[in-house]
Amino acid sequence: MTTATILSPATLVGLRDRVLADAGEADVPAVEALATLADTEISALYYGYAKAVADDVPRRALHDRAMTYAHGAADDLGAITAQVCAQVRAELAAALR
């Protein structure tokens, strides 16, 4: 049985690009950079990128808008369950391989 993906292609690309940038800055493999992110960070990033993509933000502004949304997401993160966070992490890890 396969699990349906929850990330839209644009959200996945945004998240992947963010992790790749973080990995480059830290000079570590991308999968290692992803592993160091706490669930709350994954949830905030997921929220930020999903909201920015839903707002149809142009790609050149996507990362800045997503980070703005992620930083202001504290009140909305309760809706992101541990299962959703785990699936986001798994989809993102697969995209980084």
CNS distance restraints for C-alpha pairs under 8 A (distance, minus, plus):
assign (resid   5 and name CA) (resid  87 and name CA) 7.97 0.50 0.50
assign (resid   5 and name CA) (resid  91 and name CA) 7.32 0.50 0.50
assign (resid   6 and name CA) (resid  87 and name CA) 7.70 0.50 0.50
assign (resid   6 and name CA) (resid  88 and name CA) 7.30 0.50 0.50
assign (resid   7 and name CA) (resid  11 and name CA) 5.92 0.50 0.50
assign (resid   7 and name CA) (resid  12 and name CA) 5.70 0.50 0.50
assign (resid   7 and name CA) (resid  50 and name CA) 7.95 0.50 0.50
assign (resid   7 and name CA) (resid  88 and name CA) 7.06 0.50 0.50
assign (resid   7 and name CA) (resid  91 and name CA) 7.64 0.50 0.50
assign (resid   8 and name CA) (resid  12 and name CA) 6.11 0.50 0.50
assign (resid   8 and name CA) (resid  50 and name CA) 7.96 0.50 0.50
assign (resid   9 and name CA) (resid  13 and name CA) 6.14 0.50 0.50
assign (resid  10 and name CA) (resid  14 and name CA) 6.19 0.50 0.50
assign (resid  10 and name CA) (resid  53 and name CA) 6.67 0.50 0.50
assign (resid  11 and name CA) (resid  15 and name CA) 6.17 0.50 0.50
assign (resid  11 and name CA) (resid  46 and name CA) 7.64 0.50 0.50
assign (resid  11 and name CA) (resid  49 and name CA) 5.53 0.50 0.50
assign (resid  11 and name CA) (resid  50 and name CA) 5.55 0.50 0.50
assign (resid  11 and name CA) (resid  53 and name CA) 6.33 0.50 0.50
assign (resid  12 and name CA) (resid  16 and name CA) 5.94 0.50 0.50
assign (resid  12 and name CA) (resid  91 and name CA) 7.91 0.50 0.50
assign (resid  12 and name CA) (resid  92 and name CA) 6.70 0.50 0.50
assign (resid  12 and name CA) (resid  95 and name CA) 7.80 0.50 0.50
assign (resid  13 and name CA) (resid  17 and name CA) 5.99 0.50 0.50
assign (resid  14 and name CA) (resid  18 and name CA) 6.21 0.50 0.50
assign (resid  14 and name CA) (resid  49 and name CA) 6.49 0.50 0.50
assign (resid  14 and name CA) (resid  62 and name CA) 7.40 0.50 0.50
assign (resid  14 and name CA) (resid  63 and name CA) 6.91 0.50 0.50
assign (resid  15 and name CA) (resid  19 and name CA) 6.29 0.50 0.50
assign (resid  15 and name CA) (resid  45 and name CA) 7.09 0.50 0.50
assign (resid  15 and name CA) (resid  46 and name CA) 7.21 0.50 0.50
assign (resid  15 and name CA) (resid  49 and name CA) 6.85 0.50 0.50
assign (resid  15 and name CA) (resid  92 and name CA) 7.27 0.50 0.50
assign (resid  16 and name CA) (resid  20 and name CA) 6.09 0.50 0.50
assign (resid  16 and name CA) (resid  92 and name CA) 6.38 0.50 0.50
assign (resid  16 and name CA) (resid  95 and name CA) 6.97 0.50 0.50
assign (resid  16 and name CA) (resid  96 and name CA) 6.74 0.50 0.50
assign (resid  17 and name CA) (resid  21 and name CA) 6.09 0.50 0.50
assign (resid  18 and name CA) (resid  22 and name CA) 6.23 0.50 0.50
assign (resid  18 and name CA) (resid  63 and name CA) 7.52 0.50 0.50
assign (resid  19 and name CA) (resid  23 and name CA) 6.01 0.50 0.50
assign (resid  19 and name CA) (resid  30 and name CA) 6.33 0.50 0.50
assign (resid  19 and name CA) (resid  33 and name CA) 6.54 0.50 0.50
assign (resid  19 and name CA) (resid  34 and name CA) 6.34 0.50 0.50
assign (resid  20 and name CA) (resid  24 and name CA) 6.12 0.50 0.50
assign (resid  20 and name CA) (resid  30 and name CA) 5.52 0.50 0.50
assign (resid  20 and name CA) (resid  33 and name CA) 7.94 0.50 0.50
assign (resid  21 and name CA) (resid  25 and name CA) 6.24 0.50 0.50
assign (resid  22 and name CA) (resid  26 and name CA) 6.21 0.50 0.50
assign (resid  22 and name CA) (resid  30 and name CA) 7.88 0.50 0.50
assign (resid  22 and name CA) (resid  33 and name CA) 6.76 0.50 0.50
assign (resid  23 and name CA) (resid  27 and name CA) 5.67 0.50 0.50
assign (resid  23 and name CA) (resid  28 and name CA) 5.13 0.50 0.50
assign (resid  23 and name CA) (resid  29 and name CA) 5.93 0.50 0.50
assign (resid  23 and name CA) (resid  30 and name CA) 5.07 0.50 0.50
assign (resid  23 and name CA) (resid  32 and name CA) 7.70 0.50 0.50
assign (resid  23 and name CA) (resid  33 and name CA) 5.26 0.50 0.50
assign (resid  24 and name CA) (resid  28 and name CA) 6.56 0.50 0.50
assign (resid  24 and name CA) (resid  29 and name CA) 7.83 0.50 0.50
assign (resid  24 and name CA) (resid  30 and name CA) 7.83 0.50 0.50
assign (resid  26 and name CA) (resid  33 and name CA) 7.92 0.50 0.50
assign (resid  28 and name CA) (resid  32 and name CA) 6.42 0.50 0.50
assign (resid  28 and name CA) (resid  33 and name CA) 6.50 0.50 0.50
assign (resid  29 and name CA) (resid  33 and name CA) 6.41 0.50 0.50
assign (resid  30 and name CA) (resid  34 and name CA) 6.20 0.50 0.50
assign (resid  30 and name CA) (resid  96 and name CA) 6.63 0.50 0.50
assign (resid  31 and name CA) (resid  35 and name CA) 6.18 0.50 0.50
assign (resid  31 and name CA) (resid  93 and name CA) 6.36 0.50 0.50
assign (resid  31 and name CA) (resid  96 and name CA) 6.57 0.50 0.50
assign (resid  31 and name CA) (resid  97 and name CA) 7.70 0.50 0.50
assign (resid  32 and name CA) (resid  36 and name CA) 6.40 0.50 0.50
assign (resid  33 and name CA) (resid  37 and name CA) 6.88 0.50 0.50
assign (resid  34 and name CA) (resid  89 and name CA) 7.80 0.50 0.50
assign (resid  34 and name CA) (resid  93 and name CA) 7.32 0.50 0.50
assign (resid  37 and name CA) (resid  41 and name CA) 5.91 0.50 0.50
assign (resid  37 and name CA) (resid  42 and name CA) 6.43 0.50 0.50
assign (resid  38 and name CA) (resid  42 and name CA) 6.36 0.50 0.50
assign (resid  39 and name CA) (resid  43 and name CA) 6.01 0.50 0.50
assign (resid  39 and name CA) (resid  82 and name CA) 7.87 0.50 0.50
assign (resid  39 and name CA) (resid  85 and name CA) 6.50 0.50 0.50
assign (resid  40 and name CA) (resid  44 and name CA) 6.09 0.50 0.50
assign (resid  40 and name CA) (resid  77 and name CA) 7.92 0.50 0.50
assign (resid  41 and name CA) (resid  45 and name CA) 6.05 0.50 0.50
assign (resid  42 and name CA) (resid  46 and name CA) 5.97 0.50 0.50
assign (resid  42 and name CA) (resid  85 and name CA) 6.66 0.50 0.50
assign (resid  42 and name CA) (resid  88 and name CA) 7.64 0.50 0.50
assign (resid  42 and name CA) (resid  89 and name CA) 7.12 0.50 0.50
assign (resid  43 and name CA) (resid  47 and name CA) 6.05 0.50 0.50
assign (resid  43 and name CA) (resid  77 and name CA) 6.58 0.50 0.50
assign (resid  43 and name CA) (resid  80 and name CA) 6.53 0.50 0.50
assign (resid  43 and name CA) (resid  85 and name CA) 5.93 0.50 0.50
assign (resid  44 and name CA) (resid  48 and name CA) 6.01 0.50 0.50
assign (resid  44 and name CA) (resid  70 and name CA) 4.68 0.50 0.50
assign (resid  44 and name CA) (resid  71 and name CA) 7.14 0.50 0.50
assign (resid  44 and name CA) (resid  73 and name CA) 6.11 0.50 0.50
assign (resid  44 and name CA) (resid  74 and name CA) 7.60 0.50 0.50
assign (resid  44 and name CA) (resid  77 and name CA) 6.78 0.50 0.50
assign (resid  45 and name CA) (resid  49 and name CA) 6.03 0.50 0.50
assign (resid  45 and name CA) (resid  66 and name CA) 7.20 0.50 0.50
assign (resid  45 and name CA) (resid  67 and name CA) 7.18 0.50 0.50
assign (resid  45 and name CA) (resid  70 and name CA) 5.40 0.50 0.50
assign (resid  46 and name CA) (resid  50 and name CA) 5.88 0.50 0.50
assign (resid  46 and name CA) (resid  70 and name CA) 7.78 0.50 0.50
assign (resid  46 and name CA) (resid  88 and name CA) 7.43 0.50 0.50
assign (resid  47 and name CA) (resid  51 and name CA) 6.00 0.50 0.50
assign (resid  47 and name CA) (resid  66 and name CA) 7.98 0.50 0.50
assign (resid  47 and name CA) (resid  69 and name CA) 7.29 0.50 0.50
assign (resid  47 and name CA) (resid  70 and name CA) 6.17 0.50 0.50
assign (resid  47 and name CA) (resid  73 and name CA) 7.07 0.50 0.50
assign (resid  47 and name CA) (resid  77 and name CA) 7.56 0.50 0.50
assign (resid  48 and name CA) (resid  52 and name CA) 6.10 0.50 0.50
assign (resid  48 and name CA) (resid  65 and name CA) 7.52 0.50 0.50
assign (resid  48 and name CA) (resid  66 and name CA) 4.22 0.50 0.50
assign (resid  48 and name CA) (resid  67 and name CA) 6.09 0.50 0.50
assign (resid  48 and name CA) (resid  68 and name CA) 7.22 0.50 0.50
assign (resid  48 and name CA) (resid  69 and name CA) 4.56 0.50 0.50
assign (resid  48 and name CA) (resid  70 and name CA) 4.24 0.50 0.50
assign (resid  48 and name CA) (resid  71 and name CA) 7.93 0.50 0.50
assign (resid  48 and name CA) (resid  73 and name CA) 7.37 0.50 0.50
assign (resid  49 and name CA) (resid  53 and name CA) 6.00 0.50 0.50
assign (resid  49 and name CA) (resid  62 and name CA) 7.50 0.50 0.50
assign (resid  49 and name CA) (resid  63 and name CA) 7.57 0.50 0.50
assign (resid  49 and name CA) (resid  65 and name CA) 7.98 0.50 0.50
assign (resid  49 and name CA) (resid  66 and name CA) 4.71 0.50 0.50
assign (resid  49 and name CA) (resid  67 and name CA) 7.73 0.50 0.50
assign (resid  49 and name CA) (resid  69 and name CA) 7.78 0.50 0.50
assign (resid  49 and name CA) (resid  70 and name CA) 7.68 0.50 0.50
assign (resid  50 and name CA) (resid  54 and name CA) 6.05 0.50 0.50
assign (resid  50 and name CA) (resid  66 and name CA) 7.84 0.50 0.50
assign (resid  51 and name CA) (resid  55 and name CA) 6.13 0.50 0.50
assign (resid  51 and name CA) (resid  66 and name CA) 7.13 0.50 0.50
assign (resid  51 and name CA) (resid  69 and name CA) 7.25 0.50 0.50
assign (resid  52 and name CA) (resid  56 and name CA) 6.49 0.50 0.50
assign (resid  52 and name CA) (resid  57 and name CA) 5.72 0.50 0.50
assign (resid  52 and name CA) (resid  62 and name CA) 6.28 0.50 0.50
assign (resid  52 and name CA) (resid  65 and name CA) 6.06 0.50 0.50
assign (resid  52 and name CA) (resid  66 and name CA) 5.33 0.50 0.50
assign (resid  52 and name CA) (resid  69 and name CA) 7.48 0.50 0.50
assign (resid  53 and name CA) (resid  57 and name CA) 5.95 0.50 0.50
assign (resid  53 and name CA) (resid  62 and name CA) 7.34 0.50 0.50
assign (resid  57 and name CA) (resid  61 and name CA) 6.41 0.50 0.50
assign (resid  57 and name CA) (resid  62 and name CA) 5.65 0.50 0.50
assign (resid  57 and name CA) (resid  65 and name CA) 7.61 0.50 0.50
assign (resid  58 and name CA) (resid  62 and name CA) 5.98 0.50 0.50
assign (resid  59 and name CA) (resid  63 and name CA) 7.73 0.50 0.50
assign (resid  61 and name CA) (resid  65 and name CA) 6.23 0.50 0.50
assign (resid  62 and name CA) (resid  66 and name CA) 5.91 0.50 0.50
assign (resid  63 and name CA) (resid  67 and name CA) 6.09 0.50 0.50
assign (resid  64 and name CA) (resid  68 and name CA) 6.30 0.50 0.50
assign (resid  65 and name CA) (resid  69 and name CA) 6.23 0.50 0.50
assign (resid  66 and name CA) (resid  70 and name CA) 5.95 0.50 0.50
assign (resid  67 and name CA) (resid  71 and name CA) 6.06 0.50 0.50
assign (resid  68 and name CA) (resid  72 and name CA) 6.45 0.50 0.50
assign (resid  69 and name CA) (resid  73 and name CA) 5.99 0.50 0.50
assign (resid  70 and name CA) (resid  74 and name CA) 7.99 0.50 0.50
assign (resid  73 and name CA) (resid  77 and name CA) 6.13 0.50 0.50
assign (resid  76 and name CA) (resid  80 and name CA) 7.88 0.50 0.50
assign (resid  80 and name CA) (resid  84 and name CA) 6.07 0.50 0.50
assign (resid  80 and name CA) (resid  85 and name CA) 6.65 0.50 0.50
assign (resid  81 and name CA) (resid  85 and name CA) 6.24 0.50 0.50
assign (resid  82 and name CA) (resid  86 and name CA) 6.07 0.50 0.50
assign (resid  83 and name CA) (resid  87 and name CA) 6.19 0.50 0.50
assign (resid  84 and name CA) (resid  88 and name CA) 6.12 0.50 0.50
assign (resid  85 and name CA) (resid  89 and name CA) 6.15 0.50 0.50
assign (resid  86 and name CA) (resid  90 and name CA) 6.14 0.50 0.50
assign (resid  87 and name CA) (resid  91 and name CA) 6.07 0.50 0.50
assign (resid  88 and name CA) (resid  92 and name CA) 6.02 0.50 0.50
assign (resid  89 and name CA) (resid  93 and name CA) 6.02 0.50 0.50
assign (resid  90 and name CA) (resid  94 and name CA) 6.20 0.50 0.50
assign (resid  91 and name CA) (resid  95 and name CA) 6.29 0.50 0.50
assign (resid  92 and name CA) (resid  96 and name CA) 6.30 0.50 0.50
assign (resid  93 and name CA) (resid  97 and name CA) 6.57 0.50 0.50
